[in-house]
């Protein structure tokens, strides 16, 4: 049985070198992941842009048809 005051494990102190090593490792993993995702992200971005442009064109075209005036020209 352990009492409140007893410490079962002694945790080692974290040094600056430990932190730098871990942050460097994380940074390297993020760089690799970012490079791997870049082509996919570009394709998704271009696809979304095309969809937005087509949608804007169609909505503008519809709006123009609703507001257009028909002019009848008659010859005498």
Jmol script that loads the backbone (N, CA, C; Angstrom):
load data "model"
ATOM      1  N   UNK A   1       0.834  -1.170   0.000  1.00  0.00           N
ATOM      2  CA  UNK A   1       0.000   0.000   0.000  1.00  0.00           C
ATOM      3  C   UNK A   1       0.885   1.241   0.000  1.00  0.00           C
ATOM      4  N   UNK A   2       0.461   2.219  -0.731  1.00  0.00           N
ATOM      5  CA  UNK A   2       1.263   3.436  -0.781  1.00  0.00           C
ATOM      6  C   UNK A   2       0.525   4.561  -0.077  1.00  0.00           C
ATOM      7  N   UNK A   3       1.289   5.430   0.496  1.00  0.00           N
ATOM      8  CA  UNK A   3       0.709   6.592   1.153  1.00  0.00           C
ATOM      9  C   UNK A   3       0.756   7.775   0.204  1.00  0.00           C
ATOM     10  N   UNK A   4       0.030   8.824   0.517  1.00  0.00           N
ATOM     11  CA  UNK A   4      -0.013  10.004  -0.339  1.00  0.00           C
ATOM     12  C   UNK A   4       1.349  10.636  -0.516  1.00  0.00           C
ATOM     13  N   UNK A   5       2.150  10.641   0.461  1.00  0.00           N
ATOM     14  CA  UNK A   5       3.444  11.307   0.417  1.00  0.00           C
ATOM     15  C   UNK A   5       4.505  10.530  -0.351  1.00  0.00           C
ATOM     16  N   UNK A   6       4.314   9.218  -0.574  1.00  0.00           N
ATOM     17  CA  UNK A   6       5.317   8.413  -1.264  1.00  0.00           C
ATOM     18  C   UNK A   6       5.230   8.640  -2.773  1.00  0.00           C
ATOM     19  N   UNK A   7       6.407   8.707  -3.384  1.00  0.00           N
ATOM     20  CA  UNK A   7       6.451   8.804  -4.845  1.00  0.00           C
ATOM     21  C   UNK A   7       6.974   7.478  -5.377  1.00  0.00           C
ATOM     22  N   UNK A   8       6.147   6.797  -6.161  1.00  0.00           N
ATOM     23  CA  UNK A   8       6.532   5.499  -6.677  1.00  0.00           C
ATOM     24  C   UNK A   8       7.565   5.652  -7.789  1.00  0.00           C
ATOM     25  N   UNK A   9       7.366   6.657  -8.655  1.00  0.00           N
ATOM     26  CA  UNK A   9       8.274   6.852  -9.772  1.00  0.00           C
ATOM     27  C   UNK A   9       8.897   8.241  -9.695  1.00  0.00           C
ATOM     28  N   UNK A  10      10.133   8.298 -10.068  1.00  0.00           N
ATOM     29  CA  UNK A  10      10.804   9.583 -10.156  1.00  0.00           C
ATOM     30  C   UNK A  10      10.906   9.913 -11.641  1.00  0.00           C
ATOM     31  N   UNK A  11      10.302  11.028 -12.045  1.00  0.00           N
ATOM     32  CA  UNK A  11      10.337  11.400 -13.459  1.00  0.00           C
ATOM     33  C   UNK A  11      11.647  12.115 -13.764  1.00  0.00           C
ATOM     34  N   UNK A  12      12.265  11.763 -14.891  1.00  0.00           N
ATOM     35  CA  UNK A  12      13.527  12.437 -15.230  1.00  0.00           C
ATOM     36  C   UNK A  12      13.254  13.868 -15.681  1.00  0.00           C
ATOM     37  N   UNK A  13      14.237  14.709 -15.488  1.00  0.00           N
ATOM     38  CA  UNK A  13      14.082  16.104 -15.899  1.00  0.00           C
ATOM     39  C   UNK A  13      14.194  16.201 -17.414  1.00  0.00           C
ATOM     40  N   UNK A  14      13.374  17.061 -17.984  1.00  0.00           N
ATOM     41  CA  UNK A  14      13.395  17.290 -19.425  1.00  0.00           C
ATOM     42  C   UNK A  14      14.367  18.428 -19.702  1.00  0.00           C
ATOM     43  N   UNK A  15      15.319  18.145 -20.549  1.00  0.00           N
ATOM     44  CA  UNK A  15      16.338  19.147 -20.846  1.00  0.00           C
ATOM     45  C   UNK A  15      16.003  19.871 -22.143  1.00  0.00           C
ATOM     46  N   UNK A  16      16.728  20.929 -22.371  1.00  0.00           N
ATOM     47  CA  UNK A  16      16.554  21.709 -23.603  1.00  0.00           C
ATOM     48  C   UNK A  16      16.872  20.857 -24.825  1.00  0.00           C
ATOM     49  N   UNK A  17      17.869  20.010 -24.721  1.00  0.00           N
ATOM     50  CA  UNK A  17      18.257  19.141 -25.836  1.00  0.00           C
ATOM     51  C   UNK A  17      17.140  18.157 -26.176  1.00  0.00           C
ATOM     52  N   UNK A  18      16.463  17.646 -25.143  1.00  0.00           N
ATOM     53  CA  UNK A  18      15.333  16.741 -25.369  1.00  0.00           C
ATOM     54  C   UNK A  18      14.228  17.447 -26.150  1.00  0.00           C
ATOM     55  N   UNK A  19      13.902  18.661 -25.749  1.00  0.00           N
ATOM     56  CA  UNK A  19      12.857  19.422 -26.425  1.00  0.00           C
ATOM     57  C   UNK A  19      13.243  19.728 -27.867  1.00  0.00           C
ATOM     58  N   UNK A  20      14.478  20.153 -28.083  1.00  0.00           N
ATOM     59  CA  UNK A  20      14.925  20.472 -29.439  1.00  0.00           C
ATOM     60  C   UNK A  20      14.890  19.245 -30.341  1.00  0.00           C
ATOM     61  N   UNK A  21      15.309  18.100 -29.807  1.00  0.00           N
ATOM     62  CA  UNK A  21      15.316  16.866 -30.596  1.00  0.00           C
ATOM     63  C   UNK A  21      13.884  16.478 -30.991  1.00  0.00           C
ATOM     64  N   UNK A  22      12.968  16.564 -30.066  1.00  0.00           N
ATOM     65  CA  UNK A  22      11.580  16.185 -30.348  1.00  0.00           C
ATOM     66  C   UNK A  22      10.934  17.162 -31.333  1.00  0.00           C
ATOM     67  N   UNK A  23      11.171  18.460 -31.162  1.00  0.00           N
ATOM     68  CA  UNK A  23      10.603  19.446 -32.076  1.00  0.00           C
ATOM     69  C   UNK A  23      11.185  19.306 -33.486  1.00  0.00           C
ATOM     70  N   UNK A  24      12.463  18.969 -33.580  1.00  0.00           N
ATOM     71  CA  UNK A  24      13.079  18.741 -34.890  1.00  0.00           C
ATOM     72  C   UNK A  24      12.457  17.521 -35.558  1.00  0.00           C
ATOM     73  N   UNK A  25      12.210  16.485 -34.788  1.00  0.00           N
ATOM     74  CA  UNK A  25      11.573  15.278 -35.312  1.00  0.00           C
ATOM     75  C   UNK A  25      10.161  15.581 -35.822  1.00  0.00           C
ATOM     76  N   UNK A  26       9.394  16.331 -35.064  1.00  0.00           N
ATOM     77  CA  UNK A  26       8.031  16.696 -35.457  1.00  0.00           C
ATOM     78  C   UNK A  26       8.061  17.561 -36.709  1.00  0.00           C
ATOM     79  N   UNK A  27       8.993  18.505 -36.771  1.00  0.00           N
ATOM     80  CA  UNK A  27       9.110  19.378 -37.936  1.00  0.00           C
ATOM     81  C   UNK A  27       9.432  18.586 -39.196  1.00  0.00           C
ATOM     82  N   UNK A  28      10.303  17.603 -39.082  1.00  0.00           N
ATOM     83  CA  UNK A  28      10.655  16.770 -40.239  1.00  0.00           C
ATOM     84  C   UNK A  28       9.443  15.982 -40.728  1.00  0.00           C
ATOM     85  N   UNK A  29       8.658  15.443 -39.808  1.00  0.00           N
ATOM     86  CA  UNK A  29       7.461  14.689 -40.193  1.00  0.00           C
ATOM     87  C   UNK A  29       6.440  15.589 -40.877  1.00  0.00           C
ATOM     88  N   UNK A  30       6.263  16.799 -40.365  1.00  0.00           N
ATOM     89  CA  UNK A  30       5.305  17.724 -40.971  1.00  0.00           C
ATOM     90  C   UNK A  30       5.747  18.147 -42.367  1.00  0.00           C
ATOM     91  N   UNK A  31       7.036  18.335 -42.552  1.00  0.00           N
ATOM     92  CA  UNK A  31       7.553  18.710 -43.874  1.00  0.00           C
ATOM     93  C   UNK A  31       7.290  17.607 -44.891  1.00  0.00           C
ATOM     94  N   UNK A  32       7.534  16.367 -44.491  1.00  0.00           N
ATOM     95  CA  UNK A  32       7.290  15.231 -45.382  1.00  0.00           C
ATOM     96  C   UNK A  32       5.808  15.117 -45.716  1.00  0.00           C
ATOM     97  N   UNK A  33       4.961  15.272 -44.732  1.00  0.00           N
ATOM     98  CA  UNK A  33       3.524  15.176 -44.946  1.00  0.00           C
ATOM     99  C   UNK A  33       3.034  16.306 -45.840  1.00  0.00           C
ATOM    100  N   UNK A  34       3.535  17.505 -45.623  1.00  0.00           N
ATOM    101  CA  UNK A  34       3.139  18.653 -46.430  1.00  0.00           C
ATOM    102  C   UNK A  34       3.510  18.478 -47.896  1.00  0.00           C
ATOM    103  N   UNK A  35       4.683  17.959 -48.160  1.00  0.00           N
ATOM    104  CA  UNK A  35       5.117  17.724 -49.536  1.00  0.00           C
ATOM    105  C   UNK A  35       4.281  16.639 -50.198  1.00  0.00           C
ATOM    106  N   UNK A  36       3.866  15.644 -49.437  1.00  0.00           N
ATOM    107  CA  UNK A  36       3.070  14.558 -49.999  1.00  0.00           C
ATOM    108  C   UNK A  36       1.648  15.022 -50.323  1.00  0.00           C
ATOM    109  N   UNK A  37       1.111  15.947 -49.559  1.00  0.00           N
ATOM    110  CA  UNK A  37      -0.275  16.391 -49.725  1.00  0.00           C
ATOM    111  C   UNK A  37      -0.402  17.500 -50.764  1.00  0.00           C
ATOM    112  N   UNK A  38       0.674  18.184 -51.075  1.00  0.00           N
ATOM    113  CA  UNK A  38       0.624  19.361 -51.946  1.00  0.00           C
ATOM    114  C   UNK A  38      -0.067  19.103 -53.292  1.00  0.00           C
ATOM    115  N   UNK A  39       0.242  18.048 -54.049  1.00  0.00           N
ATOM    116  CA  UNK A  39      -0.441  17.841 -55.339  1.00  0.00           C
ATOM    117  C   UNK A  39      -1.947  17.605 -55.181  1.00  0.00           C
ATOM    118  N   UNK A  40      -2.336  16.883 -54.154  1.00  0.00           N
ATOM    119  CA  UNK A  40      -3.754  16.625 -53.919  1.00  0.00           C
ATOM    120  C   UNK A  40      -4.479  17.915 -53.571  1.00  0.00           C
ATOM    121  N   UNK A  41      -3.863  18.737 -52.746  1.00  0.00           N
ATOM    122  CA  UNK A  41      -4.486  20.000 -52.357  1.00  0.00           C
ATOM    123  C   UNK A  41      -4.632  20.925 -53.561  1.00  0.00           C
ATOM    124  N   UNK A  42      -3.644  20.932 -54.447  1.00  0.00           N
ATOM    125  CA  UNK A  42      -3.732  21.749 -55.663  1.00  0.00           C
ATOM    126  C   UNK A  42      -4.885  21.289 -56.537  1.00  0.00           C
ATOM    127  N   UNK A  43      -5.047  19.986 -56.700  1.00  0.00           N
ATOM    128  CA  UNK A  43      -6.127  19.449 -57.528  1.00  0.00           C
ATOM    129  C   UNK A  43      -7.490  19.804 -56.943  1.00  0.00           C
ATOM    130  N   UNK A  44      -7.627  19.694 -55.639  1.00  0.00           N
ATOM    131  CA  UNK A  44      -8.891  20.028 -54.987  1.00  0.00           C
ATOM    132  C   UNK A  44      -9.175  21.521 -55.126  1.00  0.00           C
ATOM    133  N   UNK A  45      -8.170  22.354 -54.946  1.00  0.00           N
ATOM    134  CA  UNK A  45      -8.332  23.808 -55.074  1.00  0.00           C
ATOM    135  C   UNK A  45      -8.743  24.210 -56.482  1.00  0.00           C
ATOM    136  N   UNK A  46      -8.101  23.629 -57.492  1.00  0.00           N
ATOM    137  CA  UNK A  46      -8.442  23.952 -58.876  1.00  0.00           C
ATOM    138  C   UNK A  46      -9.853  23.476 -59.200  1.00  0.00           C
ATOM    139  N   UNK A  47     -10.213  22.290 -58.727  1.00  0.00           N
ATOM    140  CA  UNK A  47     -11.568  21.770 -58.954  1.00  0.00           C
ATOM    141  C   UNK A  47     -12.626  22.667 -58.323  1.00  0.00           C
ATOM    142  N   UNK A  48     -12.372  23.119 -57.110  1.00  0.00           N
ATOM    143  CA  UNK A  48     -13.322  24.005 -56.427  1.00  0.00           C
ATOM    144  C   UNK A  48     -13.447  25.330 -57.170  1.00  0.00           C
ATOM    145  N   UNK A  49     -12.337  25.862 -57.671  1.00  0.00           N
ATOM    146  CA  UNK A  49     -12.358  27.115 -58.424  1.00  0.00           C
ATOM    147  C   UNK A  49     -13.183  26.970 -59.700  1.00  0.00           C
ATOM    148  N   UNK A  50     -13.019  25.870 -60.402  1.00  0.00           N
ATOM    149  CA  UNK A  50     -13.782  25.631 -61.632  1.00  0.00           C
ATOM    150  C   UNK A  50     -15.276  25.553 -61.328  1.00  0.00           C
ATOM    151  N   UNK A  51     -15.629  24.848 -60.267  1.00  0.00           N
ATOM    152  CA  UNK A  51     -17.045  24.723 -59.895  1.00  0.00           C
ATOM    153  C   UNK A  51     -17.626  26.096 -59.550  1.00  0.00           C
ATOM    154  N   UNK A  52     -16.884  26.907 -58.816  1.00  0.00           N
ATOM    155  CA  UNK A  52     -17.366  28.244 -58.440  1.00  0.00           C
ATOM    156  C   UNK A  52     -17.540  29.118 -59.685  1.00  0.00           C
ATOM    157  N   UNK A  53     -16.593  29.047 -60.622  1.00  0.00           N
ATOM    158  CA  UNK A  53     -16.711  29.845 -61.842  1.00  0.00           C
ATOM    159  C   UNK A  53     -17.917  29.421 -62.678  1.00  0.00           C
ATOM    160  N   UNK A  54     -18.133  28.130 -62.824  1.00  0.00           N
ATOM    161  CA  UNK A  54     -19.289  27.642 -63.591  1.00  0.00           C
ATOM    162  C   UNK A  54     -20.582  28.063 -62.915  1.00  0.00           C
ATOM    163  N   UNK A  55     -20.642  27.939 -61.606  1.00  0.00           N
ATOM    164  CA  UNK A  55     -21.839  28.333 -60.866  1.00  0.00           C
ATOM    165  C   UNK A  55     -22.110  29.829 -61.017  1.00  0.00           C
ATOM    166  N   UNK A  56     -21.082  30.652 -60.924  1.00  0.00           N
ATOM    167  CA  UNK A  56     -21.258  32.099 -61.084  1.00  0.00           C
ATOM    168  C   UNK A  56     -21.722  32.426 -62.500  1.00  0.00           C
ATOM    169  N   UNK A  57     -21.178  31.748 -63.496  1.00  0.00           N
ATOM    170  CA  UNK A  57     -21.586  31.973 -64.882  1.00  0.00           C
ATOM    171  C   UNK A  57     -23.059  31.627 -65.076  1.00  0.00           C
ATOM    172  N   UNK A  58     -23.456  30.467 -64.575  1.00  0.00           N
ATOM    173  CA  UNK A  58     -24.847  30.036 -64.767  1.00  0.00           C
ATOM    174  C   UNK A  58     -25.835  30.929 -64.022  1.00  0.00           C
ATOM    175  N   UNK A  59     -25.478  31.328 -62.811  1.00  0.00           N
ATOM    176  CA  UNK A  59     -26.372  32.209 -62.054  1.00  0.00           C
ATOM    177  C   UNK A  59     -26.458  33.590 -62.711  1.00  0.00           C
ATOM    178  N   UNK A  60     -25.362  34.099 -63.216  1.00  0.00           N
ATOM    179  CA  UNK A  60     -25.368  35.385 -63.904  1.00  0.00           C
ATOM    180  C   UNK A  60     -26.148  35.321 -65.203  1.00  0.00           C
ATOM    181  N   UNK A  61     -26.027  34.218 -65.898  1.00  0.00           N
ATOM    182  CA  UNK A  61     -26.763  34.042 -67.145  1.00  0.00           C
ATOM    183  C   UNK A  61     -28.265  33.999 -66.891  1.00  0.00           C
ATOM    184  N   UNK A  62     -28.645  33.297 -65.850  1.00  0.00           N
ATOM    185  CA  UNK A  62     -30.066  33.206 -65.507  1.00  0.00           C
ATOM    186  C   UNK A  62     -30.606  34.577 -65.104  1.00  0.00           C
ATOM    187  N   UNK A  63     -29.834  35.293 -64.315  1.00  0.00           N
ATOM    188  CA  UNK A  63     -30.234  36.623 -63.872  1.00  0.00           C
ATOM    189  C   UNK A  63     -30.382  37.557 -65.080  1.00  0.00           C
ATOM    190  N   UNK A  64     -29.493  37.448 -66.049  1.00  0.00           N
ATOM    191  CA  UNK A  64     -29.551  38.276 -67.249  1.00  0.00           C
ATOM    192  C   UNK A  64     -30.773  37.968 -68.101  1.00  0.00           C
ATOM    193  N   UNK A  65     -31.149  36.707 -68.153  1.00  0.00           N
ATOM    194  CA  UNK A  65     -32.327  36.333 -68.934  1.00  0.00           C
ATOM    195  C   UNK A  65     -33.602  36.846 -68.281  1.00  0.00           C
ATOM    196  N   UNK A  66     -33.638  36.879 -66.989  1.00  0.00           N
ATOM    197  CA  UNK A  66     -34.824  37.363 -66.286  1.00  0.00           C
ATOM    198  C   UNK A  66     -34.997  38.866 -66.468  1.00  0.00           C
ATOM    199  N   UNK A  67     -33.917  39.600 -66.559  1.00  0.00           N
ATOM    200  CA  UNK A  67     -33.988  41.057 -66.625  1.00  0.00           C
ATOM    201  C   UNK A  67     -33.950  41.599 -68.054  1.00  0.00           C
ATOM    202  N   UNK A  68     -33.733  40.761 -69.048  1.00  0.00           N
ATOM    203  CA  UNK A  68     -33.573  41.281 -70.401  1.00  0.00           C
ATOM    204  C   UNK A  68     -34.911  41.770 -70.961  1.00  0.00           C
ATOM    205  N   UNK A  69     -34.825  42.831 -71.687  1.00  0.00           N
ATOM    206  CA  UNK A  69     -36.003  43.444 -72.289  1.00  0.00           C
ATOM    207  C   UNK A  69     -36.091  43.007 -73.742  1.00  0.00           C
ATOM    208  N   UNK A  70     -37.280  42.686 -74.177  1.00  0.00           N
ATOM    209  CA  UNK A  70     -37.486  42.301 -75.567  1.00  0.00           C
ATOM    210  C   UNK A  70     -37.952  43.536 -76.327  1.00  0.00           C
ATOM    211  N   UNK A  71     -37.240  43.883 -77.355  1.00  0.00           N
ATOM    212  CA  UNK A  71     -37.588  45.059 -78.166  1.00  0.00           C
ATOM    213  C   UNK A  71     -38.077  44.552 -79.512  1.00  0.00           C
ATOM    214  N   UNK A  72     -39.242  44.988 -79.874  1.00  0.00           N
ATOM    215  CA  UNK A  72     -39.810  44.580 -81.177  1.00  0.00           C
ATOM    216  C   UNK A  72     -39.635  45.721 -82.150  1.00  0.00           C
ATOM    217  N   UNK A  73     -39.082  45.401 -83.294  1.00  0.00           N
ATOM    218  CA  UNK A  73     -38.878  46.419 -84.324  1.00  0.00           C
ATOM    219  C   UNK A  73     -39.845  46.111 -85.478  1.00  0.00           C
ATOM    220  N   UNK A  74     -40.629  47.124 -85.866  1.00  0.00           N
ATOM    221  CA  UNK A  74     -41.582  46.949 -86.941  1.00  0.00           C
ATOM    222  C   UNK A  74     -41.218  47.863 -88.093  1.00  0.00           C
ATOM    223  N   UNK A  75     -41.373  47.368 -89.264  1.00  0.00           N
ATOM    224  CA  UNK A  75     -41.143  48.183 -90.449  1.00  0.00           C
ATOM    225  C   UNK A  75     -42.458  48.771 -90.903  1.00  0.00           C
ATOM    226  N   UNK A  76     -42.429  49.983 -91.331  1.00  0.00           N
ATOM    227  CA  UNK A  76     -43.657  50.637 -91.799  1.00  0.00           C
ATOM    228  C   UNK A  76     -43.905  50.417 -93.242  1.00  0.00           C
TER     229      UNK A  76
END
end "model"
wireframe off; spacefill off
backbone 0.3
color backbone group
